[in-house]
């Protein structure tokens, strides 16, 4: 888990492409972030950025997360998606940078998400202080996991825990979209995708038998 610094920039073309694949991948899980429409804006957000070329972070829209928030996002994302036998940690796939870009973008859905994610990060710091006297990102893995288990594993008995549980539902949905929108995420769930085959011999016989179809084309 790496919460000490931010890696090199992502090209704007890659950011917008990742937004698209993440939204598609998120259909696998909770839809609180992806499946609701934000409130209509009173005016437009301006023209879309030109994606041709190489750009640095923040060139098209100011990035929202400060260093403390970015560390909190990184720590929390790695608790949800740690490095294991299924794939690398969320931070290794730059999921925190995706979230920073997502909540910074000027589009209606992203603006709506920002209003839910930023207060939620403050809630996580409040939980860290309540249980261990530290900001959430300053906890160790065992302490962070204990807070997540306590927050999500039982009915909330106070406003802080209840609100944090709602935030974690949203945050997990956003992480899932980002993580499973990468080739490494596809591999983690066994998704092959559009893989070219040297030949195609037709559906397996057990599938044909199951649907009662006889293959006539050889």
ZIHU-V846389 format. One record per residue. N is the residue number from 0. RES is the residue in one small letter. SS is DSSP state (alpha for helix, beta for strand, coil for the rest). PHI is phi in whole degrees, -180 to 180 (none if undefined). D_CENTER is the distance of its C-alpha to the mean C-alpha in whole Angstrom. Layout:
<<N RES SS PHI D_CENTER> <N RES SS PHI D_CENTER>>
//
This chain:
<<0 x coil none 16> <1 x coil -126 17> <2 x coil -118 17> <3 x coil -88 20> <4 x coil -155 19> <5 x coil -100 17> <6 x coil -73 17> <7 x coil -62 19> <8 x coil -69 18> <9 x coil -105 16> <10 x coil -65 18> <11 x alpha -62 18> <12 x alpha -61 18> <13 x alpha -65 15> <14 x alpha -60 13> <15 x alpha -68 14> <16 x alpha -65 14> <17 x alpha -66 10> <18 x alpha -54 10> <19 x alpha -67 12> <20 x alpha -68 11> <21 x alpha -66 7> <22 x alpha -62 9> <23 x alpha -70 12> <24 x alpha -65 10> <25 x alpha -68 8> <26 x alpha -65 12> <27 x alpha -72 12> <28 x coil -132 11> <29 x coil -56 11> <30 x coil -113 12> <31 x coil -64 12> <32 x coil -84 10> <33 x coil -92 11> <34 x coil -99 14> <35 x coil -114 16> <36 x coil -91 18> <37 x coil -73 18> <38 x coil -63 22> <39 x coil -67 24> <40 x coil -80 24> <41 x coil -68 28> <42 x coil -148 28> <43 x coil -69 26> <44 x coil -101 24> <45 x coil 95 26> <46 x coil -80 26> <47 x coil -69 23> <48 x coil -70 22> <49 x coil -80 24> <50 x coil -94 22> <51 x coil -73 25> <52 x coil 114 25> <53 x coil -110 24> <54 x coil -131 22> <55 x coil -90 21> <56 x coil -57 18> <57 x coil 87 19> <58 x coil -67 22> <59 x coil -100 21> <60 x coil -144 20> <61 x coil -62 20> <62 x coil -78 17> <63 x coil -84 16> <64 x coil -72 15> <65 x coil -83 18> <66 x alpha -61 18> <67 x alpha -65 18> <68 x alpha -66 15> <69 x alpha -64 14> <70 x alpha -65 15> <71 x alpha -64 14> <72 x alpha -61 10> <73 x alpha -64 11> <74 x alpha -62 13> <75 x alpha -67 11> <76 x alpha -63 8> <77 x alpha -74 11> <78 x alpha -71 12> <79 x alpha -76 10> <80 x coil -124 10> <81 x coil -78 13> <82 x coil -69 15> <83 x beta -152 17> <84 x coil -68 19> <85 x coil -90 17> <86 x beta 171 15> <87 x coil -74 14> <88 x coil -67 12> <89 x alpha -57 9> <90 x alpha -66 11> <91 x alpha -67 13> <92 x alpha -98 10> <93 x coil 64 10> <94 x alpha -59 6> <95 x alpha -59 8> <96 x alpha -68 10> <97 x alpha -60 7> <98 x alpha -63 6> <99 x alpha -60 10> <100 x alpha -64 11> <101 x alpha -63 9> <102 x alpha -76 11> <103 x alpha -95 14> <104 x coil -66 15> <105 x coil -85 18> <106 x coil -76 17> <107 x alpha -55 18> <108 x alpha -63 14> <109 x alpha -68 13> <110 x alpha -63 16> <111 x alpha -66 15> <112 x alpha -64 12> <113 x alpha -56 13> <114 x alpha -66 16> <115 x alpha -100 14> <116 x alpha -78 12> <117 x alpha -62 14> <118 x alpha -63 17> <119 x alpha -65 15> <120 x alpha -64 15> <121 x alpha -64 18> <122 x alpha -61 18> <123 x alpha -65 17> <124 x alpha -65 20> <125 x alpha -65 22> <126 x alpha -66 21> <127 x alpha -61 22> <128 x alpha -69 25> <129 x alpha -64 26> <130 x alpha -92 26> <131 x alpha -134 26> <132 x coil 71 28> <133 x coil -139 25> <134 x coil -64 22> <135 x alpha -58 19> <136 x alpha -69 18> <137 x alpha -91 21> <138 x coil -78 21> <139 x coil -88 22> <140 x alpha -61 19> <141 x alpha -64 22> <142 x alpha -67 22> <143 x alpha -62 18> <144 x alpha -64 18> <145 x alpha -62 21> <146 x alpha -66 20> <147 x alpha -63 17> <148 x alpha -63 19> <149 x alpha -69 22> <150 x alpha -78 19> <151 x alpha -97 18> <152 x coil -91 21> <153 x coil -148 24> <154 x coil -67 25> <155 x coil -67 24> <156 x coil -110 28> <157 x coil -151 27> <158 x alpha -64 25> <159 x alpha -61 23> <160 x alpha -66 22> <161 x alpha -63 21> <162 x alpha -68 19> <163 x alpha -67 17> <164 x alpha -63 16> <165 x alpha -64 16> <166 x alpha -62 13> <167 x alpha -63 11> <168 x alpha -61 11> <169 x alpha -66 9> <170 x alpha -65 7> <171 x alpha -62 7> <172 x alpha -60 6> <173 x alpha -66 3> <174 x alpha -63 2> <175 x alpha -61 4> <176 x alpha -61 5> <177 x alpha -69 4> <178 x alpha -66 6> <179 x coil -82 8> <180 x coil -94 9> <181 x coil -114 11> <182 x alpha -58 14> <183 x alpha -66 14> <184 x alpha -67 11> <185 x alpha -59 14> <186 x alpha -63 16> <187 x alpha -62 15> <188 x coil -106 15> <189 x coil 76 18> <190 x coil -83 18> <191 x coil -88 20> <192 x coil 79 20> <193 x coil -82 23> <194 x coil -100 25> <195 x coil -66 29> <196 x coil -115 31> <197 x coil -66 35> <198 x coil -159 36> <199 x coil -133 35> <200 x coil -94 38> <201 x coil 93 37> <202 x coil -63 35> <203 x coil -60 36> <204 x alpha -61 39> <205 x alpha -66 37> <206 x alpha -70 35> <207 x alpha -60 38> <208 x alpha -64 40> <209 x alpha -66 37> <210 x alpha -98 37> <211 x coil 71 41> <212 x coil -118 41> <213 x coil -106 43> <214 x coil -78 42> <215 x coil -109 45> <216 x coil -95 44> <217 x coil -111 44>>
//
